[in-house]
Amino acid sequence: FFKKKNVKQAEDSLMAMLMPHRPAVPFEGPVELTVHWTHPWRKSEKKAVIARGCAPCDTRPDCSNLVKMFEDCLTTLNFWNDDSQVYRLTFAKWWGNVPGIEVEIKEHQV
């Protein structure tokens, strides 16, 4: 199926950023995924809000769409065998001073 051009570009950028961090061997069992996605401040943001350092991002794309794209990229890059291995997910999107994506993947310890 075909994806919108901007979605494909976002996926390609994400894949390029994630590629150097691929594990030597994919995670096998259940994993916990934590993602903090920070967007740069909007030009229209009030200085008082910016002074706080970060603020919840309540604009599109929504969290569920970002998570799905992110998990699909991790699956394609063999971080794990299938995104169904994610048993716990913590995802937040913010406006902030330092844009970027912080990721932590932990294997479940028996």
N, C-alpha and C positions, 0 to 999 in steps of 0.2 A: 504494500500500500504506500501511498505518497504522503509525505509530511510537508507541512508548511516550511517555506524556505528559512524563516527565522528560527524555527524549532530545530531543523537539521543543522543550522549553523551553531546553535547553542550546544547541541549534542556533540558535534565535532570538536568544539572548543573544550568541552568537559572531558571528552575522551583523551584529548591531547594533554590536558592537565593531569589526569589520573594515570596515564600510561606509565610514567616513571615510578609510580608508587605501587605497581602490581606486586603481589606477593609471588615468591618463587613457586609456591605450590598453593592452589586454591584452598580456601577454608572448606573443610569437609562437613562439619556438624553444624549445630545451631549457633548463630552469631547475633550479637547485639550491635545495632548500628545507631550511631549518634552523629547528626549533621547540624551544623550551625552555618547558615547561609546568610552572609552579610552583603547587602547592596549598598552602593555609594549613596550618600545623601542626595535628595532631590534639590535642585536649585531653589525651589520655592520653600524649602524647610525653614522654619523659624529658628533664629539663633539660640533661643532658650532651649529648644529641643536638641539641637546639635551639641550644646554645652553639656548635655547629659552623657554624651558618648555613643549612645545607641538608643533605638526605639523600635518597637515591634513594627514589622512591615505588613500592612494590610491591603496590599494591592496585588494585582495579577502578575505573574501566574500564581495560582494558589498552591498551598503546601502539597496537597495530594498529587498534583501534576508534576511538581518539581521532584518529589520523592520517587515517583514512578520512572521519570526520565533518569534520575540519578541511579536508582537500583538497576535499571536496564543497562546503563553504561558499565556499572560494576560487574554485571553478569557477562556482558560481551567481552570485557577485559579479563575474565577468569579470576576475579577476586574470590568467587565462590562458584559452585556448580549451578545453583539456581537461587533466585531471590526469595524463594519460599523458606530458605534457611534462616532468614531474619525472623527471630522470635520476639525481639524487642526493638522498637524503633522510637528514637527521640529525634524530632526534627523541629527546628525553629528558623524563621527568616526575620531578618532585622534590617534596619537602616543603620549605618554606622560609619565611624571615622576610618576604619580599616576594612575595605571590601575584601571579600574572599569566602572560601568555603573551608570550614574546619570539619574533619571527618575522623571518627574513631570507630574501628571495628574490633570487637572483642569476641573471641571464641568462648562459648559456654564451658565453664569448668565444672566437671562432674564431682 
